[in-house]
Amino acid sequence: MKLANIEFTFDDKGLIPAIVQDAQSKEVLTLAYMNEESLKKTVETGETWFYSRSRQELWHKGATSGNTQRVVDIRTDCDQDALVVLVEPKGPACHNGTFTCFTEQVQEQGEDGSTVDDNVSSEAPSNGEDRFAIIRELEKVIAQRQAELPEGSYTTYLFTEGVDKILKKVGEEAAEVIIAAKNKDKEELTWESADLLFHWLVLLREQGLPLDAVLKRLEERHGGIKE
């Protein structure tokens, strides 16, 4: 099969593995398989279609659950025998109701590991090797909350209330940052800055705007990578 001048390589059963990835958070949602027909339908409809190996039939993701996946981009590897499908999911990707199918942890977390939930810490990162790991973790958690909407979650509350509530919180936290800076209170400024960053990430998710797009614009604005 050839699309966009790419000759895809299917296995002896006529299938090609498709890794489905959230376009914003970059979280891997599921691994499924496509045959030539489902790949064509995916390209034509802009939503994911797969081939069920157990039922031996095509299936449209979200046809019964409503949890469809809008395709943002499709990429293939150097051998053209595997796909990465970047999507904007509408609801959980897994039939178990979770944001991603990859929920089972194979290796136990180390003693110094931490679990990120809805609370924004004012402490500096303990591991200086990756200063921005918490941003990626927050992106993942926020995307998961939007998809699963667990009861009792503050992030669920924000998504349920909608963009006006999120914008109000962004405005409130921005004002708190200003007040903290005027008061020259570093502890308060640290806390309020963390809150502002968290609510800003929620806003980006609600708007469907990847953080990568903002970072790319910053790079372009400041001259990009110099040769």
C-alpha positions as CSV (number, residue, x, y, z in Angstrom):
1,M,0.0,0.0,0.0
2,K,1.2,3.5,-0.8
3,L,0.1,6.8,0.8
4,A,2.0,10.1,0.6
5,N,4.7,8.4,-1.5
6,I,5.3,5.9,1.3
7,E,5.2,2.2,0.6
8,F,4.0,0.6,3.8
9,T,5.1,-2.9,4.7
10,F,2.5,-5.2,6.2
11,D,3.3,-8.5,7.9
12,D,2.3,-12.0,6.5
13,K,-1.2,-11.5,8.0
14,G,-1.6,-8.1,6.2
15,L,-1.3,-6.1,9.4
16,I,0.9,-3.2,10.6
17,P,1.2,-2.2,14.3
18,A,0.0,1.2,15.2
19,I,1.1,3.0,18.3
20,V,-1.6,5.6,19.3
21,Q,-0.2,8.6,21.1
22,D,-1.8,11.6,22.6
23,A,-0.8,14.6,20.4
24,Q,-0.6,17.0,23.4
25,S,0.9,15.1,26.3
26,K,2.7,12.6,24.1
27,E,1.3,9.8,26.4
28,V,1.1,6.4,24.6
29,L,-2.5,5.4,24.7
30,T,-2.7,2.0,23.1
31,L,-1.1,-0.4,20.6
32,A,-3.4,-1.7,17.9
33,Y,-3.2,-3.1,14.4
34,M,-4.3,-1.8,11.0
35,N,-4.7,-3.5,7.7
36,E,-4.7,-1.8,4.4
37,E,-8.5,-1.0,4.6
38,S,-8.4,0.4,8.1
39,L,-5.4,2.6,7.4
40,K,-7.2,4.0,4.4
41,K,-10.3,4.6,6.4
42,T,-8.2,6.3,9.1
43,V,-6.7,8.7,6.5
44,E,-10.0,9.3,4.8
45,T,-12.2,9.9,7.9
46,G,-9.6,11.6,10.1
47,E,-10.5,9.2,13.0
48,T,-8.8,5.9,14.0
49,W,-9.9,2.6,12.5
50,F,-8.2,-0.7,13.4
51,Y,-8.3,-4.3,12.6
52,S,-9.4,-6.7,15.4
53,R,-7.2,-9.8,15.3
54,S,-9.6,-11.7,17.6
55,R,-12.8,-10.8,15.8
56,Q,-11.1,-10.6,12.4
57,E,-13.0,-7.4,11.4
58,L,-12.5,-3.7,11.1
59,W,-13.5,-1.5,14.1
60,H,-13.9,2.2,14.4
61,K,-12.5,3.5,17.7
62,G,-15.4,5.1,19.7
63,A,-18.2,3.8,17.4
64,T,-20.1,2.4,20.4
65,S,-18.5,4.3,23.4
66,G,-18.2,7.7,21.8
67,N,-14.5,7.8,22.8
68,T,-13.3,8.6,19.3
69,Q,-9.8,9.7,18.4
70,R,-9.2,12.6,15.9
71,V,-6.1,12.0,13.9
72,V,-3.5,14.8,14.0
73,D,-0.7,13.1,12.3
74,I,0.5,9.6,11.2
75,R,4.2,8.7,11.1
76,T,6.1,5.6,10.1
77,D,9.5,4.3,11.0
78,C,12.5,3.9,8.7
79,D,11.3,0.4,7.5
80,Q,7.7,1.5,7.0
81,D,6.5,-1.5,9.0
82,A,5.2,0.4,12.1
83,L,3.0,3.5,12.7
84,V,2.7,6.2,15.3
85,V,-0.7,7.8,15.2
86,L,-0.9,11.1,17.0
87,V,-4.5,11.8,18.1
88,E,-6.8,14.1,20.1
89,P,-8.8,11.6,22.1
90,K,-12.4,12.2,23.1
91,G,-12.5,10.3,26.3
92,P,-10.6,7.3,27.6
93,A,-8.6,5.2,25.1
94,C,-8.9,1.9,27.0
95,H,-12.1,-0.2,27.3
96,N,-11.5,-0.3,31.0
97,G,-12.2,3.4,31.1
98,T,-8.7,4.6,31.6
99,F,-6.9,7.4,29.7
100,T,-4.3,4.9,28.5
101,C,-4.2,1.1,28.2
102,F,-0.7,1.1,29.7
103,T,-1.5,1.3,33.4
104,E,0.3,-1.7,34.8
105,Q,3.7,-0.8,36.2
106,V,6.3,-3.6,35.5
107,Q,9.1,-2.2,37.6
108,E,8.5,-1.0,41.2
109,Q,9.0,2.7,41.9
110,G,12.1,3.6,43.8
111,E,12.1,4.8,47.3
112,D,12.6,8.4,46.1
113,G,9.9,8.2,43.5
114,S,6.9,10.6,43.8
115,T,3.3,10.4,42.5
116,V,2.0,13.6,40.8
117,D,-1.7,14.3,41.3
118,D,-3.6,17.6,41.3
119,N,-1.5,19.3,43.9
120,V,1.3,21.6,42.7
121,S,4.4,21.4,44.9
122,S,6.3,24.6,45.8
123,E,9.5,22.6,46.4
124,A,12.4,22.7,43.9
125,P,13.0,19.4,41.9
126,S,15.1,17.0,43.9
127,N,16.8,15.7,40.8
128,G,18.7,18.4,38.9
129,E,19.2,16.1,35.8
130,D,15.8,16.9,34.4
131,R,14.4,20.2,35.6
132,F,11.3,19.9,33.5
133,A,10.2,16.4,34.2
134,I,7.4,17.7,36.4
135,I,5.9,19.6,33.4
136,R,5.7,16.4,31.4
137,E,4.2,14.6,34.3
138,L,1.6,17.3,34.8
139,E,0.7,17.2,31.1
140,K,0.1,13.5,31.4
141,V,-2.0,13.8,34.6
142,I,-4.1,16.6,33.2
143,A,-4.8,14.7,30.0
144,Q,-5.7,11.7,32.1
145,R,-8.1,13.7,34.2
146,Q,-9.8,15.2,31.1
147,A,-10.3,11.7,29.6
148,E,-11.4,9.9,32.8
149,L,-13.1,12.7,34.8
150,P,-12.6,10.9,38.2
151,E,-14.9,12.1,41.0
152,G,-13.3,14.2,43.6
153,S,-10.5,15.5,41.4
154,Y,-10.0,19.2,41.3
155,T,-8.9,19.0,37.7
156,T,-12.1,17.1,36.8
157,Y,-14.0,20.0,38.5
158,L,-12.2,22.5,36.2
159,F,-12.9,20.6,33.0
160,T,-16.5,20.0,34.1
161,E,-17.1,23.7,34.8
162,G,-15.6,24.7,31.4
163,V,-13.3,27.3,30.0
164,D,-14.8,30.3,31.8
165,K,-14.0,28.7,35.2
166,I,-10.5,27.8,34.0
167,L,-9.9,31.3,32.7
168,K,-11.1,32.8,36.0
169,K,-8.6,30.7,37.9
170,V,-5.8,31.7,35.5
171,G,-6.6,35.3,36.0
172,E,-6.8,34.9,39.8
173,E,-3.5,33.1,40.0
174,A,-1.8,35.7,37.7
175,A,-3.1,38.4,40.1
176,E,-1.7,36.4,43.1
177,V,1.7,36.2,41.3
178,I,1.7,40.0,40.9
179,I,0.8,40.6,44.5
180,A,3.5,38.2,45.8
181,A,6.1,39.9,43.6
182,K,5.1,43.3,44.8
183,N,5.3,42.0,48.4
184,K,8.8,40.6,47.6
185,D,7.6,37.3,49.3
186,K,9.6,34.6,47.6
187,E,7.8,31.7,49.3
188,E,4.4,33.1,48.3
189,L,5.7,33.9,44.7
190,T,6.9,30.3,44.4
191,W,3.6,28.9,45.4
192,E,1.5,31.2,43.3
193,S,3.7,30.7,40.3
194,A,3.2,26.9,40.6
195,D,-0.5,27.4,40.8
196,L,-0.5,29.7,37.7
197,L,1.6,27.2,35.7
198,F,-0.8,24.4,36.6
199,H,-3.9,26.2,35.6
200,W,-2.2,27.4,32.4
201,L,-1.5,23.8,31.5
202,V,-5.1,22.9,32.2
203,L,-6.2,25.8,29.9
204,L,-3.9,24.6,27.1
205,R,-5.4,21.1,27.4
206,E,-9.0,22.5,27.3
207,Q,-8.1,24.5,24.2
208,G,-6.4,21.6,22.5
209,L,-3.2,23.6,22.1
210,P,0.0,21.5,22.7
211,L,2.7,22.9,24.9
212,D,5.1,22.1,22.1
213,A,3.4,24.7,19.9
214,V,4.1,27.4,22.6
215,L,7.7,26.2,23.0
216,K,8.2,26.2,19.2
217,R,6.9,29.8,19.0
218,L,9.3,30.8,21.7
219,E,12.2,29.2,19.8
220,E,11.1,31.0,16.6
221,R,10.8,34.3,18.4
222,H,14.3,34.1,19.9
223,G,16.1,33.0,16.8
224,G,15.8,29.2,17.0
225,I,18.9,27.0,17.0
226,K,22.0,28.8,15.8
227,E,24.4,26.9,13.5
